[in-house]
Amino acid sequence: MVQDERNGHLWARSILDRLGQALLGEPHDRRELAEILRGAQKRGLIDRDALDMIEGVFQVSEMQVRDIMVPRAQMEVTDKNESVDTYLPLVIRTGHSRFPMIDGDKDKIIGILLAKDLLRYFDAEQRDRFNIYDMLRPAVFVPESKRLNVLLKEFRASRNHMAIVVDEYGGVAGLVTIEDVLEQIVGEIEDEFDFDTDNVMIMQRGEHEFVAKALTPIDDFNAYFNTTFSDEEVDTIGGLVVTTLGHLPKRGDKVEIGSLRFEVLRADSRRVHLIKIVPVVRAGAPE
């Protein structure tokens, strides 16, 4: 009898728990939680920025380093075999705070150079004793498959701000910074050029206006626009724009390549994200 009463009590409690979950709308998985949060934002309980950051946290836990890294071809590096005067213009032009230092090749990274440490080079009293090797910080290497939430914890624990990304063969595939990871949480400012899907690389926005992601492979770009841009030196349309300009562009920078004009719509301190393309109308040519 006691056992029956106990079983009956547990059964009733289970029913009440499930009923309470239904009434309170307690989520069963991350997807349901995201829907509840979106509903809260629509009702004004949380603002849009807060919702974006929460969703960014969810996204970071699902992403890998390879999803956000700066590709090898776009890495700005210094070379130990060159003098400070040789790569100082690069440091000034890019405005980065950290640079991988290589030994002649990007697969041979010997450390990380902090731009602020170069200030000692301009001190007349210290210049004779200046040794670039004394300035270098150890380079941290991470696999492409590392989860971003794990990397962020490691960044915080070690106080490192940059890691070199290596592929399955041990070669350098790119780099990633703590700013790159945090950007996934804070998010970027949305504008009229944002794509609605990750699968689309090129989108037409007007009769003679197109928007392309900078990571669009040149082969795909050529097929879409019937162009013949070479992919011998760079693989992406963003890389082609950067190479043609000769520097990492900022928002609003424009360049003409062949019969097309490219305008950078979005870029950060390390790479280009989004580009607008319009045909060039030559003088005397029919529009």
ChimeraX commands (.cxc) that place a marker at each C-alpha (Angstrom):
marker #1 position 0.00,0.00,0.00 radius 0.5
marker #1 position 2.83,2.38,0.91 radius 0.5
marker #1 position 4.57,1.54,-2.36 radius 0.5
marker #1 position 1.41,2.21,-4.35 radius 0.5
marker #1 position 0.94,5.57,-2.64 radius 0.5
marker #1 position 4.56,6.47,-3.37 radius 0.5
marker #1 position 4.22,5.49,-7.03 radius 0.5
marker #1 position 1.02,7.45,-7.29 radius 0.5
marker #1 position 2.68,10.48,-5.75 radius 0.5
marker #1 position 5.61,10.28,-8.19 radius 0.5
marker #1 position 3.24,9.87,-11.13 radius 0.5
marker #1 position 1.21,12.90,-10.07 radius 0.5
marker #1 position 4.38,14.94,-9.55 radius 0.5
marker #1 position 5.61,13.98,-13.02 radius 0.5
marker #1 position 2.34,15.12,-14.55 radius 0.5
marker #1 position 2.49,18.40,-12.64 radius 0.5
marker #1 position 6.11,18.98,-13.69 radius 0.5
marker #1 position 5.26,18.46,-17.34 radius 0.5
marker #1 position 2.17,20.66,-17.02 radius 0.5
marker #1 position 4.28,23.35,-15.37 radius 0.5
marker #1 position 6.83,23.19,-18.19 radius 0.5
marker #1 position 4.05,23.58,-20.75 radius 0.5
marker #1 position 2.52,26.54,-18.91 radius 0.5
marker #1 position 5.81,28.27,-18.25 radius 0.5
marker #1 position 7.18,27.57,-21.72 radius 0.5
marker #1 position 10.41,26.07,-20.43 radius 0.5
marker #1 position 12.60,25.25,-23.45 radius 0.5
marker #1 position 13.67,21.68,-24.14 radius 0.5
marker #1 position 16.60,22.53,-26.42 radius 0.5
marker #1 position 18.62,25.45,-27.75 radius 0.5
marker #1 position 16.30,26.02,-30.69 radius 0.5
marker #1 position 13.28,26.49,-28.41 radius 0.5
marker #1 position 15.30,28.77,-26.14 radius 0.5
marker #1 position 16.26,30.91,-29.13 radius 0.5
marker #1 position 12.58,31.19,-30.15 radius 0.5
marker #1 position 11.61,32.27,-26.62 radius 0.5
marker #1 position 14.33,34.92,-26.62 radius 0.5
marker #1 position 13.23,36.23,-30.02 radius 0.5
marker #1 position 9.68,36.43,-28.70 radius 0.5
marker #1 position 10.93,38.35,-25.67 radius 0.5
marker #1 position 12.72,40.80,-27.97 radius 0.5
marker #1 position 9.58,41.35,-30.03 radius 0.5
marker #1 position 7.65,42.10,-26.82 radius 0.5
marker #1 position 10.30,44.59,-25.76 radius 0.5
marker #1 position 11.58,42.58,-22.77 radius 0.5
marker #1 position 15.13,42.65,-24.16 radius 0.5
marker #1 position 16.59,44.89,-26.84 radius 0.5
marker #1 position 17.94,43.81,-30.22 radius 0.5
marker #1 position 21.60,44.22,-29.24 radius 0.5
marker #1 position 21.18,41.91,-26.24 radius 0.5
marker #1 position 19.45,39.29,-28.40 radius 0.5
marker #1 position 22.21,39.47,-31.00 radius 0.5
marker #1 position 24.89,38.92,-28.36 radius 0.5
marker #1 position 23.05,35.97,-26.81 radius 0.5
marker #1 position 22.63,34.36,-30.22 radius 0.5
marker #1 position 26.31,35.12,-30.88 radius 0.5
marker #1 position 27.26,33.15,-27.77 radius 0.5
marker #1 position 25.23,30.19,-29.03 radius 0.5
marker #1 position 26.88,30.47,-32.44 radius 0.5
marker #1 position 30.41,30.58,-31.03 radius 0.5
marker #1 position 29.89,27.26,-29.27 radius 0.5
marker #1 position 29.08,25.66,-32.62 radius 0.5
marker #1 position 31.79,27.27,-34.78 radius 0.5
marker #1 position 35.37,26.19,-35.41 radius 0.5
marker #1 position 38.52,28.25,-35.90 radius 0.5
marker #1 position 38.52,27.56,-39.64 radius 0.5
marker #1 position 35.19,29.41,-39.92 radius 0.5
marker #1 position 36.62,32.80,-38.92 radius 0.5
marker #1 position 40.41,32.65,-39.35 radius 0.5
marker #1 position 42.34,35.10,-41.50 radius 0.5
marker #1 position 43.52,32.91,-44.41 radius 0.5
marker #1 position 47.25,32.37,-44.90 radius 0.5
marker #1 position 47.26,34.45,-48.11 radius 0.5
marker #1 position 45.91,37.48,-46.22 radius 0.5
marker #1 position 48.28,37.23,-43.23 radius 0.5
marker #1 position 50.43,40.31,-42.66 radius 0.5
marker #1 position 53.81,39.11,-41.36 radius 0.5
marker #1 position 57.29,40.39,-40.58 radius 0.5
marker #1 position 60.46,38.54,-41.57 radius 0.5
marker #1 position 63.43,38.09,-39.25 radius 0.5
marker #1 position 65.75,38.26,-42.28 radius 0.5
marker #1 position 64.67,41.84,-43.01 radius 0.5
marker #1 position 65.62,44.97,-41.12 radius 0.5
marker #1 position 63.13,46.84,-38.97 radius 0.5
marker #1 position 63.20,49.71,-41.47 radius 0.5
marker #1 position 62.02,47.29,-44.17 radius 0.5
marker #1 position 58.81,46.13,-42.49 radius 0.5
marker #1 position 58.11,49.25,-40.42 radius 0.5
marker #1 position 55.94,50.76,-43.22 radius 0.5
marker #1 position 53.78,47.61,-43.07 radius 0.5
marker #1 position 53.34,48.01,-39.31 radius 0.5
marker #1 position 52.35,51.66,-39.71 radius 0.5
marker #1 position 50.07,51.13,-42.70 radius 0.5
marker #1 position 48.06,48.21,-41.33 radius 0.5
marker #1 position 47.74,49.50,-37.79 radius 0.5
marker #1 position 47.79,45.96,-36.36 radius 0.5
marker #1 position 49.08,45.50,-32.83 radius 0.5
marker #1 position 50.57,42.02,-33.42 radius 0.5
marker #1 position 52.46,40.43,-36.29 radius 0.5
marker #1 position 53.65,36.84,-36.76 radius 0.5
marker #1 position 57.40,36.86,-37.42 radius 0.5
marker #1 position 58.59,34.32,-39.98 radius 0.5
marker #1 position 61.95,32.92,-40.99 radius 0.5
marker #1 position 61.63,33.43,-44.73 radius 0.5
marker #1 position 58.42,31.39,-45.07 radius 0.5
marker #1 position 54.95,31.54,-43.53 radius 0.5
marker #1 position 55.29,27.91,-42.43 radius 0.5
marker #1 position 58.27,28.95,-40.27 radius 0.5
marker #1 position 56.80,31.23,-37.62 radius 0.5
marker #1 position 59.27,31.93,-34.84 radius 0.5
marker #1 position 57.20,34.22,-32.64 radius 0.5
marker #1 position 54.81,37.15,-32.37 radius 0.5
marker #1 position 56.02,40.75,-32.62 radius 0.5
marker #1 position 54.08,43.44,-30.75 radius 0.5
marker #1 position 54.05,46.76,-32.57 radius 0.5
marker #1 position 54.48,48.67,-29.30 radius 0.5
marker #1 position 57.81,46.91,-28.68 radius 0.5
marker #1 position 59.22,48.63,-31.76 radius 0.5
marker #1 position 59.10,51.93,-29.88 radius 0.5
marker #1 position 62.42,50.95,-28.30 radius 0.5
marker #1 position 63.92,50.99,-31.79 radius 0.5
marker #1 position 63.41,54.76,-31.89 radius 0.5
marker #1 position 65.07,55.38,-28.54 radius 0.5
marker #1 position 68.58,56.64,-29.29 radius 0.5
marker #1 position 69.94,55.21,-26.04 radius 0.5
marker #1 position 68.47,51.75,-26.62 radius 0.5
marker #1 position 68.85,51.46,-30.39 radius 0.5
marker #1 position 72.41,50.09,-30.26 radius 0.5
marker #1 position 71.25,47.34,-27.91 radius 0.5
marker #1 position 68.01,46.66,-29.79 radius 0.5
marker #1 position 67.57,42.96,-30.63 radius 0.5
marker #1 position 64.37,41.89,-32.32 radius 0.5
marker #1 position 64.62,38.39,-30.84 radius 0.5
marker #1 position 64.36,39.84,-27.35 radius 0.5
marker #1 position 61.05,41.40,-28.37 radius 0.5
marker #1 position 59.31,38.28,-29.66 radius 0.5
marker #1 position 56.52,36.58,-27.73 radius 0.5
marker #1 position 55.95,32.82,-28.11 radius 0.5
marker #1 position 53.58,31.87,-30.91 radius 0.5
marker #1 position 50.54,29.77,-29.97 radius 0.5
marker #1 position 49.41,27.17,-32.49 radius 0.5
marker #1 position 45.87,25.80,-32.71 radius 0.5
marker #1 position 44.20,23.33,-35.12 radius 0.5
marker #1 position 41.58,24.46,-37.61 radius 0.5
marker #1 position 39.01,22.24,-35.90 radius 0.5
marker #1 position 39.23,23.86,-32.45 radius 0.5
marker #1 position 35.90,25.16,-31.17 radius 0.5
marker #1 position 35.70,28.92,-30.75 radius 0.5
marker #1 position 34.33,28.74,-27.20 radius 0.5
marker #1 position 37.30,26.57,-26.19 radius 0.5
marker #1 position 39.73,28.95,-27.90 radius 0.5
marker #1 position 38.18,31.93,-26.13 radius 0.5
marker #1 position 38.71,30.24,-22.75 radius 0.5
marker #1 position 42.33,29.55,-23.66 radius 0.5
marker #1 position 42.85,33.15,-24.79 radius 0.5
marker #1 position 41.53,34.41,-21.45 radius 0.5
marker #1 position 43.54,31.94,-19.39 radius 0.5
marker #1 position 46.84,32.54,-21.20 radius 0.5
marker #1 position 46.26,36.25,-21.93 radius 0.5
marker #1 position 47.25,35.63,-25.54 radius 0.5
marker #1 position 45.46,37.64,-28.20 radius 0.5
marker #1 position 46.61,35.81,-31.33 radius 0.5
marker #1 position 47.00,32.19,-32.38 radius 0.5
marker #1 position 48.47,30.65,-35.52 radius 0.5
marker #1 position 46.12,28.16,-37.18 radius 0.5
marker #1 position 47.64,24.96,-38.58 radius 0.5
marker #1 position 46.10,22.36,-40.88 radius 0.5
marker #1 position 46.14,18.59,-40.46 radius 0.5
marker #1 position 49.62,18.41,-42.01 radius 0.5
marker #1 position 51.13,20.99,-39.66 radius 0.5
marker #1 position 51.28,23.75,-42.26 radius 0.5
marker #1 position 50.15,27.28,-41.44 radius 0.5
marker #1 position 46.57,27.80,-42.62 radius 0.5
marker #1 position 45.97,31.27,-41.17 radius 0.5
marker #1 position 45.67,33.16,-37.93 radius 0.5
marker #1 position 42.93,34.07,-35.47 radius 0.5
marker #1 position 42.73,36.78,-32.82 radius 0.5
marker #1 position 40.64,37.22,-29.71 radius 0.5
marker #1 position 38.97,40.15,-31.49 radius 0.5
marker #1 position 37.84,37.79,-34.27 radius 0.5
marker #1 position 36.16,35.53,-31.70 radius 0.5
marker #1 position 34.53,38.38,-29.78 radius 0.5
marker #1 position 33.23,39.81,-33.03 radius 0.5
marker #1 position 31.15,36.66,-33.44 radius 0.5
marker #1 position 29.46,37.45,-30.12 radius 0.5
marker #1 position 29.08,41.20,-30.43 radius 0.5
marker #1 position 28.27,40.91,-34.12 radius 0.5
marker #1 position 28.58,43.33,-36.99 radius 0.5
marker #1 position 26.30,46.22,-37.79 radius 0.5
marker #1 position 23.65,45.01,-40.20 radius 0.5
marker #1 position 22.93,47.05,-43.28 radius 0.5
marker #1 position 21.04,46.83,-46.54 radius 0.5
marker #1 position 23.79,44.70,-48.06 radius 0.5
marker #1 position 23.58,41.82,-45.57 radius 0.5
marker #1 position 22.98,38.41,-47.12 radius 0.5
marker #1 position 20.07,36.34,-45.85 radius 0.5
marker #1 position 21.87,33.03,-46.35 radius 0.5
marker #1 position 25.38,31.70,-45.91 radius 0.5
marker #1 position 25.11,29.68,-49.13 radius 0.5
marker #1 position 24.92,32.71,-51.44 radius 0.5
marker #1 position 28.25,34.33,-52.36 radius 0.5
marker #1 position 27.06,36.82,-55.00 radius 0.5
marker #1 position 23.75,38.70,-55.03 radius 0.5
marker #1 position 22.26,41.17,-57.49 radius 0.5
marker #1 position 20.97,44.33,-55.77 radius 0.5
marker #1 position 19.97,46.41,-58.77 radius 0.5
marker #1 position 19.94,46.42,-62.55 radius 0.5
marker #1 position 23.68,47.14,-62.67 radius 0.5
marker #1 position 24.74,46.54,-59.08 radius 0.5
marker #1 position 25.97,43.38,-57.36 radius 0.5
marker #1 position 27.30,42.49,-53.92 radius 0.5
marker #1 position 29.80,39.68,-53.32 radius 0.5
marker #1 position 31.39,38.20,-50.26 radius 0.5
marker #1 position 35.14,38.76,-50.30 radius 0.5
marker #1 position 35.72,35.01,-49.89 radius 0.5
marker #1 position 34.04,34.27,-53.23 radius 0.5
marker #1 position 36.44,32.01,-55.20 radius 0.5
marker #1 position 37.72,33.70,-58.34 radius 0.5
marker #1 position 36.57,30.73,-60.47 radius 0.5
marker #1 position 33.00,31.22,-59.24 radius 0.5
marker #1 position 33.25,34.98,-59.77 radius 0.5
marker #1 position 34.47,34.48,-63.35 radius 0.5
marker #1 position 31.64,32.08,-64.07 radius 0.5
marker #1 position 29.05,34.54,-62.72 radius 0.5
marker #1 position 30.36,37.68,-64.46 radius 0.5
marker #1 position 31.94,36.04,-67.51 radius 0.5
marker #1 position 35.33,37.52,-66.56 radius 0.5
marker #1 position 38.80,36.02,-66.86 radius 0.5
marker #1 position 40.56,37.09,-63.65 radius 0.5
marker #1 position 43.59,34.97,-62.80 radius 0.5
marker #1 position 43.69,32.86,-59.64 radius 0.5
marker #1 position 47.42,32.13,-59.81 radius 0.5
marker #1 position 48.36,34.60,-57.05 radius 0.5
marker #1 position 45.12,34.80,-55.03 radius 0.5
marker #1 position 42.13,32.51,-54.64 radius 0.5
marker #1 position 39.32,34.93,-53.77 radius 0.5
marker #1 position 37.84,38.11,-55.19 radius 0.5
marker #1 position 38.70,39.88,-51.93 radius 0.5
marker #1 position 42.32,38.85,-52.38 radius 0.5
marker #1 position 42.27,40.22,-55.92 radius 0.5
marker #1 position 40.98,43.60,-54.71 radius 0.5
marker #1 position 43.58,43.78,-51.92 radius 0.5
marker #1 position 46.41,42.82,-54.30 radius 0.5
marker #1 position 45.33,45.37,-56.90 radius 0.5
marker #1 position 45.06,48.18,-54.35 radius 0.5
marker #1 position 48.38,47.21,-52.79 radius 0.5
marker #1 position 47.10,47.61,-49.23 radius 0.5
marker #1 position 44.34,46.36,-46.98 radius 0.5
marker #1 position 41.42,48.62,-47.91 radius 0.5
marker #1 position 38.86,50.26,-45.68 radius 0.5
marker #1 position 35.16,50.82,-46.21 radius 0.5
marker #1 position 34.54,53.03,-49.24 radius 0.5
marker #1 position 37.78,52.27,-51.07 radius 0.5
marker #1 position 37.27,51.74,-54.82 radius 0.5
marker #1 position 39.29,50.19,-57.62 radius 0.5
marker #1 position 38.65,49.33,-61.26 radius 0.5
marker #1 position 39.73,45.92,-62.52 radius 0.5
marker #1 position 38.95,45.16,-66.13 radius 0.5
marker #1 position 35.40,46.19,-66.92 radius 0.5
marker #1 position 34.23,46.24,-63.29 radius 0.5
marker #1 position 34.45,48.74,-60.46 radius 0.5
marker #1 position 34.84,47.31,-56.95 radius 0.5
marker #1 position 33.88,49.17,-53.78 radius 0.5
marker #1 position 34.61,47.84,-50.30 radius 0.5
marker #1 position 31.41,47.82,-48.28 radius 0.5
marker #1 position 32.72,46.18,-45.14 radius 0.5
marker #1 position 36.22,45.54,-43.85 radius 0.5
marker #1 position 37.98,45.37,-40.52 radius 0.5
marker #1 position 41.61,45.85,-39.53 radius 0.5
marker #1 position 42.65,42.51,-41.00 radius 0.5
marker #1 position 40.45,41.59,-43.94 radius 0.5
marker #1 position 37.74,42.55,-46.40 radius 0.5
marker #1 position 34.28,41.10,-45.87 radius 0.5
marker #1 position 31.89,42.52,-48.48 radius 0.5
marker #1 position 32.36,44.13,-51.90 radius 0.5
marker #1 position 30.02,45.97,-54.28 radius 0.5
marker #1 position 30.52,45.44,-58.02 radius 0.5
marker #1 position 29.22,47.63,-60.83 radius 0.5
marker #1 position 30.14,47.65,-64.54 radius 0.5
marker #1 position 32.40,50.48,-65.64 radius 0.5
marker #1 position 30.75,52.81,-68.14 radius 0.5
marker #1 position 33.45,54.06,-70.51 radius 0.5
marker #1 position 33.18,57.46,-72.20 radius 0.5
marker #1 position 31.33,57.13,-75.48 radius 0.5
marker #1 position 30.21,53.58,-74.71 radius 0.5
marker #1 position 26.48,52.78,-74.68 radius 0.5
marker #1 position 25.06,52.33,-71.15 radius 0.5
marker link #1:1,2 radius 0.2
marker link #1:2,3 radius 0.2
marker link #1:3,4 radius 0.2
marker link #1:4,5 radius 0.2
marker link #1:5,6 radius 0.2
marker link #1:6,7 radius 0.2
marker link #1:7,8 radius 0.2
marker link #1:8,9 radius 0.2
marker link #1:9,10 radius 0.2
marker link #1:10,11 radius 0.2
marker link #1:11,12 radius 0.2
marker link #1:12,13 radius 0.2
marker link #1:13,14 radius 0.2
marker link #1:14,15 radius 0.2
marker link #1:15,16 radius 0.2
marker link #1:16,17 radius 0.2
marker link #1:17,18 radius 0.2
marker link #1:18,19 radius 0.2
marker link #1:19,20 radius 0.2
marker link #1:20,21 radius 0.2
marker link #1:21,22 radius 0.2
marker link #1:22,23 radius 0.2
marker link #1:23,24 radius 0.2
marker link #1:24,25 radius 0.2
marker link #1:25,26 radius 0.2
marker link #1:26,27 radius 0.2
marker link #1:27,28 radius 0.2
marker link #1:28,29 radius 0.2
marker link #1:29,30 radius 0.2
marker link #1:30,31 radius 0.2
marker link #1:31,32 radius 0.2
marker link #1:32,33 radius 0.2
marker link #1:33,34 radius 0.2
marker link #1:34,35 radius 0.2
marker link #1:35,36 radius 0.2
marker link #1:36,37 radius 0.2
marker link #1:37,38 radius 0.2
marker link #1:38,39 radius 0.2
marker link #1:39,40 radius 0.2
marker link #1:40,41 radius 0.2
marker link #1:41,42 radius 0.2
marker link #1:42,43 radius 0.2
marker link #1:43,44 radius 0.2
marker link #1:44,45 radius 0.2
marker link #1:45,46 radius 0.2
marker link #1:46,47 radius 0.2
marker link #1:47,48 radius 0.2
marker link #1:48,49 radius 0.2
marker link #1:49,50 radius 0.2
marker link #1:50,51 radius 0.2
marker link #1:51,52 radius 0.2
marker link #1:52,53 radius 0.2
marker link #1:53,54 radius 0.2
marker link #1:54,55 radius 0.2
marker link #1:55,56 radius 0.2
marker link #1:56,57 radius 0.2
marker link #1:57,58 radius 0.2
marker link #1:58,59 radius 0.2
marker link #1:59,60 radius 0.2
marker link #1:60,61 radius 0.2
marker link #1:61,62 radius 0.2
marker link #1:62,63 radius 0.2
marker link #1:63,64 radius 0.2
marker link #1:64,65 radius 0.2
marker link #1:65,66 radius 0.2
marker link #1:66,67 radius 0.2
marker link #1:67,68 radius 0.2
marker link #1:68,69 radius 0.2
marker link #1:69,70 radius 0.2
marker link #1:70,71 radius 0.2
marker link #1:71,72 radius 0.2
marker link #1:72,73 radius 0.2
marker link #1:73,74 radius 0.2
marker link #1:74,75 radius 0.2
marker link #1:75,76 radius 0.2
marker link #1:76,77 radius 0.2
marker link #1:77,78 radius 0.2
marker link #1:78,79 radius 0.2
marker link #1:79,80 radius 0.2
marker link #1:80,81 radius 0.2
marker link #1:81,82 radius 0.2
marker link #1:82,83 radius 0.2
marker link #1:83,84 radius 0.2
marker link #1:84,85 radius 0.2
marker link #1:85,86 radius 0.2
marker link #1:86,87 radius 0.2
marker link #1:87,88 radius 0.2
marker link #1:88,89 radius 0.2
marker link #1:89,90 radius 0.2
marker link #1:90,91 radius 0.2
marker link #1:91,92 radius 0.2
marker link #1:92,93 radius 0.2
marker link #1:93,94 radius 0.2
marker link #1:94,95 radius 0.2
marker link #1:95,96 radius 0.2
marker link #1:96,97 radius 0.2
marker link #1:97,98 radius 0.2
marker link #1:98,99 radius 0.2
marker link #1:99,100 radius 0.2
marker link #1:100,101 radius 0.2
marker link #1:101,102 radius 0.2
marker link #1:102,103 radius 0.2
marker link #1:103,104 radius 0.2
marker link #1:104,105 radius 0.2
marker link #1:105,106 radius 0.2
marker link #1:106,107 radius 0.2
marker link #1:107,108 radius 0.2
marker link #1:108,109 radius 0.2
marker link #1:109,110 radius 0.2
marker link #1:110,111 radius 0.2
marker link #1:111,112 radius 0.2
marker link #1:112,113 radius 0.2
marker link #1:113,114 radius 0.2
marker link #1:114,115 radius 0.2
marker link #1:115,116 radius 0.2
marker link #1:116,117 radius 0.2
marker link #1:117,118 radius 0.2
marker link #1:118,119 radius 0.2
marker link #1:119,120 radius 0.2
marker link #1:120,121 radius 0.2
marker link #1:121,122 radius 0.2
marker link #1:122,123 radius 0.2
marker link #1:123,124 radius 0.2
marker link #1:124,125 radius 0.2
marker link #1:125,126 radius 0.2
marker link #1:126,127 radius 0.2
marker link #1:127,128 radius 0.2
marker link #1:128,129 radius 0.2
marker link #1:129,130 radius 0.2
marker link #1:130,131 radius 0.2
marker link #1:131,132 radius 0.2
marker link #1:132,133 radius 0.2
marker link #1:133,134 radius 0.2
marker link #1:134,135 radius 0.2
marker link #1:135,136 radius 0.2
marker link #1:136,137 radius 0.2
marker link #1:137,138 radius 0.2
marker link #1:138,139 radius 0.2
marker link #1:139,140 radius 0.2
marker link #1:140,141 radius 0.2
marker link #1:141,142 radius 0.2
marker link #1:142,143 radius 0.2
marker link #1:143,144 radius 0.2
marker link #1:144,145 radius 0.2
marker link #1:145,146 radius 0.2
marker link #1:146,147 radius 0.2
marker link #1:147,148 radius 0.2
marker link #1:148,149 radius 0.2
marker link #1:149,150 radius 0.2
marker link #1:150,151 radius 0.2
marker link #1:151,152 radius 0.2
marker link #1:152,153 radius 0.2
marker link #1:153,154 radius 0.2
marker link #1:154,155 radius 0.2
marker link #1:155,156 radius 0.2
marker link #1:156,157 radius 0.2
marker link #1:157,158 radius 0.2
marker link #1:158,159 radius 0.2
marker link #1:159,160 radius 0.2
marker link #1:160,161 radius 0.2
marker link #1:161,162 radius 0.2
marker link #1:162,163 radius 0.2
marker link #1:163,164 radius 0.2
marker link #1:164,165 radius 0.2
marker link #1:165,166 radius 0.2
marker link #1:166,167 radius 0.2
marker link #1:167,168 radius 0.2
marker link #1:168,169 radius 0.2
marker link #1:169,170 radius 0.2
marker link #1:170,171 radius 0.2
marker link #1:171,172 radius 0.2
marker link #1:172,173 radius 0.2
marker link #1:173,174 radius 0.2
marker link #1:174,175 radius 0.2
marker link #1:175,176 radius 0.2
marker link #1:176,177 radius 0.2
marker link #1:177,178 radius 0.2
marker link #1:178,179 radius 0.2
marker link #1:179,180 radius 0.2
marker link #1:180,181 radius 0.2
marker link #1:181,182 radius 0.2
marker link #1:182,183 radius 0.2
marker link #1:183,184 radius 0.2
marker link #1:184,185 radius 0.2
marker link #1:185,186 radius 0.2
marker link #1:186,187 radius 0.2
marker link #1:187,188 radius 0.2
marker link #1:188,189 radius 0.2
marker link #1:189,190 radius 0.2
marker link #1:190,191 radius 0.2
marker link #1:191,192 radius 0.2
marker link #1:192,193 radius 0.2
marker link #1:193,194 radius 0.2
marker link #1:194,195 radius 0.2
marker link #1:195,196 radius 0.2
marker link #1:196,197 radius 0.2
marker link #1:197,198 radius 0.2
marker link #1:198,199 radius 0.2
marker link #1:199,200 radius 0.2
marker link #1:200,201 radius 0.2
marker link #1:201,202 radius 0.2
marker link #1:202,203 radius 0.2
marker link #1:203,204 radius 0.2
marker link #1:204,205 radius 0.2
marker link #1:205,206 radius 0.2
marker link #1:206,207 radius 0.2
marker link #1:207,208 radius 0.2
marker link #1:208,209 radius 0.2
marker link #1:209,210 radius 0.2
marker link #1:210,211 radius 0.2
marker link #1:211,212 radius 0.2
marker link #1:212,213 radius 0.2
marker link #1:213,214 radius 0.2
marker link #1:214,215 radius 0.2
marker link #1:215,216 radius 0.2
marker link #1:216,217 radius 0.2
marker link #1:217,218 radius 0.2
marker link #1:218,219 radius 0.2
marker link #1:219,220 radius 0.2
marker link #1:220,221 radius 0.2
marker link #1:221,222 radius 0.2
marker link #1:222,223 radius 0.2
marker link #1:223,224 radius 0.2
marker link #1:224,225 radius 0.2
marker link #1:225,226 radius 0.2
marker link #1:226,227 radius 0.2
marker link #1:227,228 radius 0.2
marker link #1:228,229 radius 0.2
marker link #1:229,230 radius 0.2
marker link #1:230,231 radius 0.2
marker link #1:231,232 radius 0.2
marker link #1:232,233 radius 0.2
marker link #1:233,234 radius 0.2
marker link #1:234,235 radius 0.2
marker link #1:235,236 radius 0.2
marker link #1:236,237 radius 0.2
marker link #1:237,238 radius 0.2
marker link #1:238,239 radius 0.2
marker link #1:239,240 radius 0.2
marker link #1:240,241 radius 0.2
marker link #1:241,242 radius 0.2
marker link #1:242,243 radius 0.2
marker link #1:243,244 radius 0.2
marker link #1:244,245 radius 0.2
marker link #1:245,246 radius 0.2
marker link #1:246,247 radius 0.2
marker link #1:247,248 radius 0.2
marker link #1:248,249 radius 0.2
marker link #1:249,250 radius 0.2
marker link #1:250,251 radius 0.2
marker link #1:251,252 radius 0.2
marker link #1:252,253 radius 0.2
marker link #1:253,254 radius 0.2
marker link #1:254,255 radius 0.2
marker link #1:255,256 radius 0.2
marker link #1:256,257 radius 0.2
marker link #1:257,258 radius 0.2
marker link #1:258,259 radius 0.2
marker link #1:259,260 radius 0.2
marker link #1:260,261 radius 0.2
marker link #1:261,262 radius 0.2
marker link #1:262,263 radius 0.2
marker link #1:263,264 radius 0.2
marker link #1:264,265 radius 0.2
marker link #1:265,266 radius 0.2
marker link #1:266,267 radius 0.2
marker link #1:267,268 radius 0.2
marker link #1:268,269 radius 0.2
marker link #1:269,270 radius 0.2
marker link #1:270,271 radius 0.2
marker link #1:271,272 radius 0.2
marker link #1:272,273 radius 0.2
marker link #1:273,274 radius 0.2
marker link #1:274,275 radius 0.2
marker link #1:275,276 radius 0.2
marker link #1:276,277 radius 0.2
marker link #1:277,278 radius 0.2
marker link #1:278,279 radius 0.2
marker link #1:279,280 radius 0.2
marker link #1:280,281 radius 0.2
marker link #1:281,282 radius 0.2
marker link #1:282,283 radius 0.2
marker link #1:283,284 radius 0.2
marker link #1:284,285 radius 0.2
marker link #1:285,286 radius 0.2
marker link #1:286,287 radius 0.2
view
